[in-house]
Each structure stands twice: as structure tokens, then as C-alpha cells.
Amino acid sequence: MINGSFELQIYEKYSFVGEVCIGSDLQRKEFLNCVFRKCDFSGSKFSGTLFIDCNFVDCNLSNVKVDNCSFQNVAFENCKIIGVDFSSVKSLLVEWSFKGCIIEICNFGRLDIRKTIFVDCAIRESDFSNANLSECDFSGSDLQGSKFQDVDLRKADLSKARNYYIDPMQNKIKGAKFSYPDVLALLYSFGIEVE
């Protein structure tokens, strides 16, 4: 990499630390077994890029473009992810996890991302409409303002998750795990007051 510009088409087993790549063109590249640590990719274009067995740690991925991007076994840890439209990624073989991330104003709508881990994240004002989130793990996450409409949350783990609004009449929640007192939010749509 030279001055924030990725010259190669394929990167395998590279470790990128502290790279500042604001607004960079990283389209149609392949990253295999790579680690990105404390990198700033805000506003960059990842369209058509393939990530396999990669880790993003303490990175800024705000406003990245991910059209037709492929994420296979990719882990995001303590990353800042704001304003990303994930609904446009290649939905085949999406496998990723998010731990301790700030995820705001992102769109996961219509994705089949069952079994995804969203642990201890701040997921605010994000859209999961029409997504398959069955068996996902949202434990310990703050879901303030996030939209769940026509979502499959069967067997999902929302224990210790908070600030969510999930209408049981508009979403599939059979077998999902919730914890008290946040589980009372499921009653809001019925207009019930609990004292």
C-alpha cells in the first residue's frame, strides 16, 4: 500500500495498522486472511470487494460503500460503522460478527444473516426490516431506535439487550430469549401499562 492507495488486486495474510484511507477506492479487490487494526476507511468504496477470513479491529468504517461486497467469516471488533447500507452486499454466504461496535444509521434490510453475532454493540437507528435474524445474538446490545418490521427473530438471543421496540404481531419471535425488565417492551404495541 502506498499513501493510502491499495495497488495490488489480491492481498493475502497482510496486516494493516493505522492506515488512513479516507475516501479511498478499494473496489473489486480481494482480501484473504487479513487484519485491519486502527484503520480509517471512512467514505471509502468497497464495491465488489471480497473479504474472506478477515478481522477489523478499532477501525472506522463510516459511510463506506459496500455494493456487491462479499463478507465471509469477517469479524468486526470495537469498530465505528455509521451510515452503511449493508442491504446491497452479496447476500450469498454472508458470515460476519460484530463485537463492541458502534453501528448507527445502517441498513441490514432484507438480508439473510441468521446466526450473526451482534454482542455488546450500540446499534442505533438502524433498519433490519424484512431480515432473517433467526438465531442471531444481540446480547448486551443497545438497540435504541432500530427498526424491526417483518423480521424473523426466532431463537435469537436478546438477553440483556435494551432499548428495543419489537412488535410481536409483526415479527417472528418464537423461541427468542429476552431478559427482564426489557422484555416488557414487547407489550408496548398492545397499549398495555405495566406497574
Summary of the structure (lengths in Angstrom):
residues: 195
radius of gyration: 17.4
end to end distance: 59.8
largest distance: 61.8
contacts: 602
relative contact order: 0.09
helix: 6%
strand: 34%
